[in-house]
Amino acid sequence: MRIAVFGSGPTGFYATDHLFKAAGVTVEVDLYDRLPTPYGLVRGGVAPDHQKIKSVTRAYERTAQNPRFRFYGGVEFGSDIRLADVRRHYHAVIYCVGAQVDRAMRIPGESLGRSHAATEFVAWYNGHPDYRDREFDLSQESVAVVGVGNVAVDVCRVLARSVDELKTTDIADYALEQLAESRIREIHMLGRRGPAQAAFSNPEIKELGELEGADIRVFEEEAALDAVSQEWVDSGADRSAPRKVEILQQYAADERSGKSRTLTVRFLVSPVELIAGEDGAVTRVKLVKNELYRNERGTVRPRATDHFEDLAAGLGISVPLVKRGPTGVIGTNKADALETVRVLLEDVAAGKHWEPESPSAESAERFVAERAPTYFSFADWKALDALEVARGKAEGRPRVKFVSVEEMQAAIR
């Protein structure tokens, strides 16, 4: 069987590995990506100060060493290659393109200047070619980050880090330069539900209390559990919740040490409007206080009260949910990939697959070279990887990234 996989992030590699290990069928996989570089969010989404997480790419490299594997980077589905082309060369296709666009919050003022989706900011500081030219006004003193998952924690942590902490990471050089000039002093992370239901992991929230240049603040009244949350915690619905609440309540009791920045973690508040200042861009966020209740399925949900407050914030970054896009960890994708491969192989066993005209690796490679002559092979990526690591070594950093496709192609040439 010859399978095309579009998207070379974690799910793409996990799906490829499952296909290679499938019993009773020999599979060749051609893994495509719109960018010349593989690894998706491991390269473009994992925070630069979390290098240990990026070591997962070693497993992906082992998958790529299989002689039945080929990588075609810099090849875009829908323009360079279309579905009709795929059908001529492959028995089946798997799409692993992820959730690339955030869902809107759907509140007034969301389209104002200085209002951004977390996807843009995360990709910007990670040097994603599509986002390297985005602009974020870091001259503001206060920023509101909507969401309390791990992505929101990453955003807050990068904003709160000192330049000395960041310059030992693989953050994009242009982002490092701009963050070094940041005037942000107040960071507000806003959660709709209570502390027990916060989506961040315990290690992530604990790390926020260990920042070199920022104090963490939690309001005692928001860290306290109401009856609904206490019942939910006691039920054991989330085994990490008791420790999470303990950490947050300790933060609420701690005295601040006078660091240059303050990160305030809020609960039971939702933004209902972004309010413009005289320059026409965001200067304030109108918040509504929430209360918790259980719906007909027993799920703990927030609902608005009639209590409002205004929060001064000249920059807004939101992390709205898109399916499971910003939830879970990298390994969560492994189960998703396995389920997809299982269903695909069931179809193959039932004879439900394409009958391609030219099902050979050589014919597919000739076709790709014709449509996208500057494509990156995995060997090209490894050469680029070595160059980035060498550039980083000279500065005491894990790597210094090439942040445009043109730079990548020129480096390989």
Rosetta blueprint (number, residue, H / E / L):
1 M L
2 R E
3 I E
4 A E
5 V E
6 F E
7 G L
8 S L
9 G L
10 P H
11 T H
12 G H
13 F H
14 Y H
15 A H
16 T H
17 D H
18 H H
19 L H
20 F H
21 K H
22 A L
23 A L
24 G L
25 V L
26 T L
27 V L
28 E E
29 V E
30 D E
31 L E
32 Y E
33 D E
34 R L
35 L L
36 P L
37 T L
38 P L
39 Y L
40 G L
41 L H
42 V H
43 R H
44 G H
45 G L
46 V L
47 A L
48 P L
49 D L
50 H L
51 Q H
52 K H
53 I H
54 K H
55 S H
56 V H
57 T H
58 R H
59 A H
60 Y H
61 E H
62 R H
63 T H
64 A H
65 Q L
66 N L
67 P L
68 R L
69 F E
70 R E
71 F E
72 Y E
73 G E
74 G L
75 V L
76 E L
77 F E
78 G L
79 S L
80 D L
81 I E
82 R L
83 L H
84 A H
85 D H
86 V H
87 R H
88 R H
89 H H
90 Y L
91 H L
92 A E
93 V E
94 I E
95 Y E
96 C L
97 V L
98 G L
99 A L
100 Q L
101 V L
102 D L
103 R L
104 A L
105 M L
106 R L
107 I L
108 P L
109 G L
110 E L
111 S L
112 L L
113 G E
114 R L
115 S E
116 H E
117 A E
118 A H
119 T H
120 E H
121 F H
122 V H
123 A H
124 W H
125 Y H
126 N L
127 G L
128 H L
129 P L
130 D L
131 Y L
132 R L
133 D L
134 R L
135 E L
136 F L
137 D L
138 L L
139 S L
140 Q L
141 E L
142 S E
143 V E
144 A E
145 V E
146 V E
147 G L
148 V L
149 G L
150 N H
151 V H
152 A H
153 V H
154 D H
155 V H
156 C H
157 R H
158 V H
159 L H
160 A H
161 R L
162 S L
163 V H
164 D H
165 E H
166 L H
167 K L
168 T L
169 T L
170 D L
171 I L
172 A L
173 D H
174 Y H
175 A H
176 L H
177 E H
178 Q H
179 L H
180 A H
181 E L
182 S L
183 R L
184 I L
185 R L
186 E E
187 I E
188 H E
189 M E
190 L E
191 G L
192 R L
193 R L
194 G L
195 P H
196 A H
197 Q H
198 A L
199 A L
200 F L
201 S L
202 N H
203 P H
204 E H
205 I H
206 K H
207 E H
208 L H
209 G L
210 E L
211 L L
212 E L
213 G L
214 A E
215 D E
216 I E
217 R E
218 V E
219 F L
220 E H
221 E H
222 E H
223 A H
224 A L
225 L L
226 D L
227 A H
228 V H
229 S H
230 Q H
231 E H
232 W H
233 V H
234 D H
235 S L
236 G L
237 A L
238 D L
239 R L
240 S L
241 A H
242 P H
243 R H
244 K H
245 V H
246 E H
247 I H
248 L H
249 Q H
250 Q H
251 Y H
252 A H
253 A H
254 D L
255 E L
256 R L
257 S L
258 G L
259 K L
260 S L
261 R E
262 T E
263 L E
264 T E
265 V E
266 R E
267 F L
268 L L
269 V E
270 S E
271 P E
272 V E
273 E E
274 L E
275 I E
276 A E
277 G L
278 E L
279 D L
280 G L
281 A E
282 V E
283 T E
284 R E
285 V E
286 K E
287 L E
288 V E
289 K E
290 N E
291 E E
292 L E
293 Y E
294 R E
295 N L
296 E L
297 R L
298 G L
299 T L
300 V E
301 R E
302 P E
303 R E
304 A E
305 T E
306 D E
307 H E
308 F E
309 E E
310 D E
311 L E
312 A E
313 A L
314 G L
315 L E
316 G E
317 I E
318 S E
319 V L
320 P L
321 L L
322 V L
323 K L
324 R L
325 G L
326 P L
327 T L
328 G L
329 V L
330 I L
331 G L
332 T H
333 N H
334 K H
335 A H
336 D H
337 A H
338 L H
339 E H
340 T H
341 V H
342 R H
343 V H
344 L H
345 L H
346 E H
347 D H
348 V H
349 A H
350 A L
351 G L
352 K L
353 H L
354 W L
355 E L
356 P L
357 E L
358 S L
359 P L
360 S L
361 A H
362 E H
363 S H
364 A H
365 E H
366 R H
367 F H
368 V H
369 A H
370 E H
371 R H
372 A L
373 P L
374 T L
375 Y L
376 F E
377 S L
378 F H
379 A H
380 D H
381 W H
382 K H
383 A H
384 L H
385 D H
386 A H
387 L H
388 E H
389 V H
390 A H
391 R H
392 G H
393 K H
394 A L
395 E L
396 G L
397 R L
398 P L
399 R L
400 V L
401 K L
402 F L
403 V L
404 S L
405 V H
406 E H
407 E H
408 M H
409 Q H
410 A H
411 A H
412 I H
413 R L
